[in-house]
Amino acid sequence: MRAAMYYSNSDIRIEEMPVPSIAPGEMLIKVHACGICGSDVMEWYRIKTAPRVLGHEIAGEIVGVGTEVKGFEEGQRVFVTHHVPCNTCHYCDIGHHSTCDTLRSTNFHPGGFAEYLRVPAINVEHGTYLLPDEISYEEGTFIEPLGCVYRGQRLAGFRSGHTVLVLGSGISGMLHIALAKAQGAGLVIATDVSRFRLDLAKRMGADMVMDAKEDVAAHVREKNDGRGADLVITATGAKPALQQALDSVGRGGTILWFAPSDPDLLLPMPFNKMWKDEISTVTSYAACLEDILPVIDLLKEKRIPVKEMITHRLPLEEIEEGFRLVTEADESLKVVMEIHRGR
C-alpha cells in the first residue's frame, strides 16, 4: 500500500508499505479521507519522531475484522479516534480522560495518511464509531477536531447567551465560532490577521470580526455594552493573542486556552485583577466519548457547516502541497486528503 512518510514539513515521501495484518481483536480500515491537522505541521514537535506516517482525522471503511471483534463487520463506514482512554484510572474517574496515560500512548498504525490502517483492540472497543449515512467521508474527518472543540467549550462552562471572543480564525477557531452559534451564543466576535479568514468567519456565524492587530479588548467592550467577553477562546498560540485574552475577558468570565504555543513560552498574568474579577482559566486537550457522540449528532443534523470550511481536496501524492497550504495559512482553511482518489 501507499503511505506518506513524514521526514519534515517539506519532505514527505510516498512510500510502499505492507498492508497491516490484524490480530483477533483488531480491525483493518481502508482510509477514504484524512484531514491535515494544525498539529501535523508543528515541525518542532513532529520531527522528533520522524520518519513516521502522520494523520489522525480519518474516516474510512472496514475491510477486515478480527475473529474476536463484536459489533462491527466489513463494509461499514466508520470514524476511528487515534487516542482513547482506559476509563478506569484516577484521571478518567474524575472526568479528565484526556490526561489518562493510556490515551496519551494509544494510536492506530501506521497513520491516516496511508491507504490502510490497523485499529488496535482498545481503539476498536473505545474509539470506533459508525458513520451515519448523512455524514460523508470528508465530513467525517471533522469529528475528531470538532470533538476537541466541543470538549473545550464544555469544560469552559459555555452557556447560551454568552458573549464569545475567538482569537484566531484558523480551522479550530472556525469550528469554535460555528459551535458557539449552534449552541446559542448571544454574540460571537472573531479575530485574525487574514482578511480571507475573517470573511469566512462571518459566513460561519461570527457577528463581528476584526483584525488581530487592532485594540481587540477595546472593540469587545464597545460592542458588548462596556463589558469584556464571557468566554475568550485562544485558537492560536501566538503570544499577542494570549495577552489579548487576558485583556478582553470580562468580570466573571473564562479564558479557554485551547491552542498550544511554542514550548518555552511564558506568559505573565495580572493575578490580582483575575482574583478580584473572578476570572477563570481552563485548558483543554483531545476529545473523548462524551464529546464525540454529540458531535456526530451535530454533523448528522448539518448544524455545523463543515463542508464550507474545506478549501482544498488533494490526492495522497500531493500531500507536500497540503502541508504547505496549512503551514502558510494564506487562502486555505481545511485541507482534506482523498487517500484513494483515482484508484
C-alpha positions as CSV (number, residue, x, y, z in Angstrom):
1,M,0.0,0.0,0.0
2,R,1.0,3.6,-0.4
3,A,1.8,5.8,2.7
4,A,3.0,9.3,3.1
5,M,6.2,9.1,5.2
6,Y,6.9,12.3,7.1
7,Y,10.6,13.4,7.4
8,S,9.9,17.2,7.7
9,N,7.2,19.6,6.6
10,S,8.9,20.0,3.2
11,D,10.0,16.3,2.9
12,I,7.1,13.9,2.8
13,R,7.6,10.9,0.6
14,I,5.1,8.5,-0.9
15,E,6.5,5.1,0.1
16,E,5.3,1.5,-0.3
17,M,4.5,-0.4,3.0
18,P,2.9,-3.7,3.6
19,V,-0.9,-3.7,4.4
20,P,-1.0,-4.1,8.2
21,S,-2.0,-7.5,9.4
22,I,-4.6,-7.7,12.2
23,A,-4.9,-9.7,15.4
24,P,-8.2,-11.3,16.6
25,G,-9.4,-8.2,18.4
26,E,-8.3,-5.7,15.7
27,M,-9.7,-4.3,12.5
28,L,-8.4,-3.1,9.2
29,I,-9.7,0.2,7.8
30,K,-9.5,1.4,4.2
31,V,-8.9,5.2,4.7
32,H,-11.0,7.2,2.4
33,A,-10.3,10.7,3.8
34,C,-7.9,12.3,6.3
35,G,-7.7,15.9,7.3
36,I,-4.4,17.7,7.9
37,C,-4.5,19.0,11.5
38,G,-2.6,22.1,12.6
39,S,-0.6,19.8,15.0
40,D,0.6,17.8,12.0
41,V,2.5,20.8,10.7
42,M,4.1,21.7,14.1
43,E,7.5,20.7,12.8
44,W,9.3,21.3,16.1
45,Y,7.0,18.6,17.6
46,R,6.6,16.2,14.8
47,I,10.2,16.0,13.6
48,K,11.3,14.4,17.0
49,T,9.6,11.1,15.9
50,A,10.3,11.3,12.1
51,P,10.2,9.4,9.9
52,R,6.6,8.3,10.5
53,V,3.2,8.3,8.9
54,L,1.0,11.1,10.4
55,G,-2.7,11.7,10.1
56,H,-5.4,11.1,12.7
57,E,-8.5,12.9,11.4
58,I,-9.8,9.9,9.4
59,A,-12.9,8.4,8.0
60,G,-13.0,5.1,6.2
61,E,-14.5,1.7,5.6
62,I,-13.9,-1.6,7.5
63,V,-12.3,-4.1,5.2
64,G,-11.0,-6.6,7.8
65,V,-12.5,-7.8,11.1
66,G,-10.6,-9.9,13.7
67,T,-12.3,-13.1,14.9
68,E,-12.9,-11.7,18.4
69,V,-14.4,-8.3,17.3
70,K,-18.0,-7.9,18.2
71,G,-20.4,-5.3,16.8
72,F,-18.6,-4.5,13.5
73,E,-18.5,-6.0,10.1
74,E,-16.8,-5.5,6.8
75,G,-18.3,-2.8,4.6
76,Q,-19.3,-0.5,7.4
77,R,-18.4,3.2,7.2
78,V,-16.6,4.4,10.4
79,F,-14.7,7.1,12.2
80,V,-11.9,6.0,14.4
81,T,-10.2,8.1,17.0
82,H,-6.5,7.6,17.5
83,H,-6.2,8.3,21.2
84,V,-8.5,6.5,23.7
85,P,-8.6,6.5,27.5
86,C,-8.6,3.4,29.7
87,N,-11.8,4.6,31.5
88,T,-10.6,3.0,34.8
89,C,-7.7,5.2,36.1
90,H,-7.9,8.1,38.6
91,Y,-7.9,10.7,35.8
92,C,-10.7,9.0,33.9
93,D,-12.7,8.7,37.2
94,I,-12.5,12.4,37.8
95,G,-13.6,13.3,34.3
96,H,-10.2,14.2,32.8
97,H,-9.9,11.4,30.3
98,S,-7.5,13.3,28.1
99,T,-4.9,13.3,30.8
100,C,-5.0,9.5,31.0
101,D,-1.7,7.8,30.4
102,T,-3.4,5.3,28.1
103,L,-4.9,8.0,26.0
104,R,-1.5,9.6,25.5
105,S,0.1,6.3,24.4
106,T,-2.6,4.7,22.2
107,N,-2.6,5.2,18.4
108,F,-3.6,3.4,15.2
109,H,-1.0,2.1,12.8
110,P,0.7,3.4,10.7
111,G,-1.4,6.7,10.4
112,G,-4.2,8.3,8.5
113,F,-2.0,9.3,5.5
114,A,-1.9,5.7,4.3
115,E,-4.3,3.6,2.3
116,Y,-5.0,1.2,5.1
117,L,-4.6,1.3,8.9
118,R,-4.8,-1.2,11.7
119,V,-7.1,-0.4,14.6
120,P,-5.8,-1.9,17.9
121,A,-8.2,-3.7,20.1
122,I,-8.5,-0.9,22.6
123,N,-9.4,1.6,19.8
124,V,-11.9,-0.9,18.4
125,E,-13.6,-1.1,21.8
126,H,-13.4,2.6,22.9
127,G,-12.7,4.6,19.7
128,T,-14.6,3.3,16.7
129,Y,-17.9,4.8,15.7
130,L,-20.3,4.1,12.8
131,L,-20.8,7.0,10.4
132,P,-24.4,7.8,9.8
133,D,-25.5,7.8,6.1
134,E,-25.9,11.6,6.4
135,I,-22.2,12.1,7.1
136,S,-19.8,11.8,4.1
137,Y,-16.2,10.6,4.5
138,E,-14.9,14.2,4.2
139,E,-17.4,15.4,6.8
140,G,-16.3,12.5,9.0
141,T,-12.8,13.9,9.1
142,F,-14.2,16.7,11.2
143,I,-15.4,14.5,14.1
144,E,-12.1,14.5,15.9
145,P,-11.3,18.2,15.7
146,L,-14.9,19.2,16.4
147,G,-14.9,16.8,19.3
148,C,-11.9,18.7,20.7
149,V,-13.7,22.0,20.3
150,Y,-16.9,20.6,21.9
151,R,-14.9,19.4,24.9
152,G,-13.2,22.8,25.3
153,Q,-16.4,24.7,25.3
154,R,-18.0,22.1,27.7
155,L,-15.1,22.4,30.2
156,A,-15.2,26.2,29.9
157,G,-18.8,26.2,31.0
158,F,-20.2,27.7,27.8
159,R,-23.8,28.9,28.2
160,S,-26.4,30.1,25.8
161,G,-26.4,33.8,25.6
162,H,-22.7,34.2,26.3
163,T,-20.6,36.7,24.5
164,V,-17.7,34.7,23.0
165,L,-14.4,36.1,21.7
166,V,-12.5,33.7,19.4
167,L,-8.9,34.7,18.9
168,G,-7.6,33.2,15.7
169,S,-9.9,32.1,12.8
170,G,-8.0,29.0,11.6
171,I,-9.9,25.8,11.4
172,S,-10.2,25.3,15.2
173,G,-11.3,28.9,15.6
174,M,-13.8,28.5,12.8
175,L,-15.2,25.4,14.5
176,H,-15.4,27.3,17.8
177,I,-17.4,30.1,16.0
178,A,-19.8,27.7,14.4
179,L,-20.3,25.6,17.5
180,A,-20.9,28.6,19.8
181,K,-23.5,29.9,17.4
182,A,-25.1,26.5,17.1
183,Q,-25.4,26.3,20.9
184,G,-27.0,29.7,21.3
185,A,-24.2,32.2,21.9
186,G,-25.5,35.8,22.2
187,L,-22.6,37.5,20.4
188,V,-19.6,35.9,18.7
189,I,-16.5,38.1,17.9
190,A,-13.6,36.7,15.9
191,T,-10.1,37.9,15.1
192,D,-7.4,37.0,12.7
193,V,-4.7,38.7,10.6
194,S,-6.1,37.2,7.4
195,R,-8.9,39.0,5.6
196,F,-9.7,35.7,3.8
197,R,-10.3,34.0,7.1
198,L,-12.2,36.9,8.6
199,D,-14.6,36.9,5.7
200,L,-15.1,33.2,6.2
201,A,-15.6,33.7,9.9
202,K,-18.6,35.9,9.1
203,R,-20.0,33.2,6.9
204,M,-19.6,30.7,9.8
205,G,-21.7,32.9,12.1
206,A,-19.4,35.5,13.7
207,D,-21.4,38.6,14.5
208,M,-18.3,40.8,14.4
209,V,-14.8,40.3,13.0
210,M,-11.6,42.4,13.4
211,D,-8.0,42.4,12.5
212,A,-6.0,40.9,15.4
213,K,-3.6,43.9,15.2
214,E,-6.3,46.2,16.4
215,D,-7.2,47.0,20.0
216,V,-9.2,43.9,20.4
217,A,-10.2,44.5,24.1
218,A,-11.5,48.0,23.4
219,H,-13.6,46.8,20.5
220,V,-15.1,44.0,22.5
221,R,-16.2,46.3,25.3
222,E,-17.5,48.8,22.7
223,K,-19.6,46.1,21.1
224,N,-20.6,44.4,24.4
225,D,-22.1,47.3,26.5
226,G,-18.8,48.1,28.2
227,R,-18.2,44.5,29.3
228,G,-15.5,42.1,28.4
229,A,-16.3,38.7,26.9
230,D,-17.9,36.0,29.0
231,L,-15.8,33.4,27.2
232,V,-12.5,34.0,25.4
233,I,-11.1,31.2,23.3
234,T,-7.4,31.2,22.2
235,A,-7.5,29.3,19.0
236,T,-3.9,30.4,18.3
237,G,-0.9,30.1,20.5
238,A,0.7,33.4,19.4
239,K,1.8,35.4,22.4
240,P,-0.1,38.6,21.4
241,A,-3.3,36.6,21.3
242,L,-2.7,35.2,24.7
243,Q,-2.2,38.7,26.0
244,Q,-5.4,39.8,24.3
245,A,-7.3,37.1,26.1
246,L,-6.2,38.4,29.4
247,D,-7.1,42.0,28.4
248,S,-10.5,41.1,26.8
249,V,-12.2,38.7,29.3
250,G,-14.9,40.2,31.4
251,R,-15.7,40.0,35.1
252,G,-16.8,36.5,36.0
253,G,-15.6,35.3,32.6
254,T,-13.5,32.4,31.5
255,I,-10.5,32.0,29.2
256,L,-10.2,28.8,27.4
257,W,-6.5,28.2,26.5
258,F,-7.2,25.9,23.5
259,A,-4.3,26.1,21.1
260,P,-0.7,25.1,22.1
261,S,2.1,27.7,22.0
262,D,5.8,27.5,21.5
263,P,7.1,25.0,24.1
264,D,9.2,27.6,26.0
265,L,6.7,30.4,26.1
266,L,6.0,32.0,29.5
267,L,3.0,34.3,30.0
268,P,2.8,36.8,32.9
269,M,-0.7,37.1,34.4
270,P,-2.3,40.0,36.3
271,F,-3.0,37.9,39.3
272,N,-4.8,40.5,41.5
273,K,-7.1,41.5,38.6
274,M,-8.0,37.9,37.9
275,W,-8.6,37.3,41.6
276,K,-10.8,40.3,42.1
277,D,-12.8,39.9,38.9
278,E,-13.3,36.1,39.5
279,I,-11.8,35.2,36.1
280,S,-11.3,31.5,35.5
281,T,-8.9,29.9,33.1
282,V,-9.3,26.4,31.6
283,T,-7.2,24.2,29.3
284,S,-8.5,21.5,27.1
285,Y,-6.8,18.7,25.1
286,A,-8.2,16.0,22.9
287,A,-11.8,14.6,22.9
288,C,-13.5,11.6,24.5
289,L,-16.7,9.6,24.3
290,E,-18.9,12.2,25.8
291,D,-17.6,14.8,23.3
292,I,-17.6,12.6,20.2
293,L,-21.2,11.3,20.4
294,P,-22.8,14.8,20.5
295,V,-20.5,15.9,17.6
296,I,-21.7,13.1,15.4
297,D,-25.3,14.2,16.0
298,L,-24.4,17.8,15.2
299,L,-22.8,16.8,11.9
300,K,-25.7,14.4,11.1
301,E,-28.1,17.3,11.6
302,K,-26.0,19.6,9.5
303,R,-25.8,22.2,12.3
304,I,-22.1,22.8,11.8
305,P,-21.3,23.7,8.1
306,V,-18.1,21.8,7.9
307,K,-18.2,21.3,4.1
308,E,-17.9,25.1,3.6
309,M,-14.7,25.0,5.6
310,I,-12.9,22.7,3.2
311,T,-10.8,24.8,0.9
312,H,-8.7,22.1,-0.7
313,R,-9.2,18.4,-1.5
314,L,-6.0,16.7,-2.6
315,P,-4.8,13.2,-3.6
316,L,-2.2,11.5,-1.4
317,E,0.5,12.2,-4.0
318,E,0.1,16.0,-3.3
319,I,0.5,15.8,0.5
320,E,3.5,18.1,0.5
321,E,1.4,20.7,-1.2
322,G,-1.3,20.1,1.5
323,F,1.3,20.7,4.3
324,R,2.5,23.9,2.5
325,L,-1.1,25.2,2.3
326,V,-1.7,24.5,6.0
327,T,1.7,25.9,7.1
328,E,1.4,29.1,5.1
329,A,-2.2,29.6,6.1
330,D,-2.8,32.1,3.2
331,E,-6.1,31.3,1.4
332,S,-6.6,27.9,2.8
333,L,-8.5,26.7,5.8
334,K,-9.2,22.9,5.9
335,V,-7.2,20.6,3.6
336,V,-8.6,17.1,3.2
337,M,-6.5,14.3,1.7
338,E,-8.6,12.0,-0.5
339,I,-6.5,8.9,0.0
340,H,-7.8,6.6,-2.7
341,R,-8.7,9.3,-5.3
342,G,-8.2,7.9,-8.8
343,R,-7.5,4.4,-7.7
